[in-house]
Amino acid sequence: MTMNAWSAAILGTAIIWAAAIMTTAFLLLGTDYFGPLIPILGGGAAGNLIVLAGAKSIRE
């Protein structure tokens, strides 16, 4: 199985978002900002991956 550029872009974006969410969670742990911010970041990550996956299917 080979990985084309679109699959690599989707995987790379997922890794970047996961790192951003984990880092934010670590930094905000124990603060009042932790609860509201994590779902917002998760929604942004999901939206970004949906857009990328849609662009991949249109492109191919």
N, C-alpha and C positions, 0 to 999 in steps of 0.2 A: 504494500500500500504506500503510495507516494502522497506527500502533502503539497498541494498547490498553494499559490500565494494567498488566495482567499481564506483557506483553512488556517494558514499560518497567521493571518491578520485577526481572525476570530479568536484563535487560541491566545495570541499575544494580548489582545484586548481583554480577554477574560482574566489572564494572569495579572495584568496591570490593575484592573478593577479590584480583584481579590486582594492584592497587596495594599491598595489604597484603603479598602474597607477595614482590613485587619490593622493597619497602622493607625487609622483614625480611631478604631475601637480601643486600641491599646493606649493611645494618648488621652482619650476622653473618658476612660474608665473611671467611674466614681464621681463624675461631674453631672450637672443637670443637662448638659448638651448631648450626652451619650444616647439617651432614648430616642429623641426625635431625629437625630442626624443619621443613624445607621439605616433606618428604612428609606430615607431620602437617597442615600448613596446606593443602596440596593436597587431602588427604582431606576436610578440613573444608569447603573450597570446593566440592568435587564433591558432597558430601552435601547441602550447603545448596541447590545448584542443582537437584539431583534432587528434593528436597522441594518447592521452589518450582514446578518444572515439573509435578510430580504434583498440587499444589494447583491449578494453572492448568487442567489437564485435567479435574479433578473439578468445578471451578467452572463450566466452560463446558459 
